[in-house]
Amino acid sequence: MQPTDFTPPSIGEDQPDFGDIKINHNVVASIVRLAALQVDGVAGVGGGIVDGISEIFAKRESDHRGVRVTENADDAYVIEVRLIVSYGSEIGRTAYDVQVSVRKQVMAMTGKNVSKVDVIIEGVRLPEGAESRDKSDDTWSDPTATD
């Protein structure tokens, strides 16, 4: 018997009814984290003071270490990602590049539309070896800032 070239259809294409395919929002959050971390100027995703406190007091639905994934009425993803940027990077450009990268990767890997990617800058991280104001933590953030 000869091997056949079978490629399964993407999610959303016409396909026989074998059952539902569902992607857990934590999986989408992992895709978001990886896509964001590959953008120049991103030093980290989540991990800020606000993120840590919120994990202690309330388990937010679909909040995976600085990334929140929900779906809107049109069945498209709505994504919020909290970033630590590298000192010296252009924050606006970095945030925009994250929006583009996240949207592209999530759509490519899940086959679902992304209606919105909100980027929240949580802090700035100095490069390794640079002097910082607090030797124990090289991330500057404003704990009194509000969203």
Steps between C-alpha positions, in 0.01 A plus 500: 500500500639840401504790746253773419559871525238602754498844652219573740300814421549811709246588765207671335539341157225276369569163650302192590332513838742307721418712803595837644852637521549738790817681600545576869562869568817406691639358175421827322662689789818294452504592130457867596789484751736337251407743220548802728835380635638476145446873439804725538466720807290256704683397817215298652130422501307546823677447828448856620381598847139539386502157333635330812250664734206415275605132494501491881158657553298386201537238234400687187349285226743429217777707657829323438802690634431844359271395215120506502307330218126530451266467206251759378150454357648439152703203633828692453775521760543813711850502649664707773875465554707668773862571411830595655699692237875535470642836605576710192246335272231712337191404699244591234681308227558201727133488603385525137742225392362278778145564381589401144705196602241368745212543256691332217615201709167436673309516172753276324505237773133493600322597179284743699479875459653738755287810537720690746841482669535741792856558622563630852853605592565388858860609535846557356795267547860617488751296301710255700799663665346848502460697821147491638333692780424177686773238482260216590265563206593634157139574402359845555126526531262735669295307759267798539414511129150408399375340184 
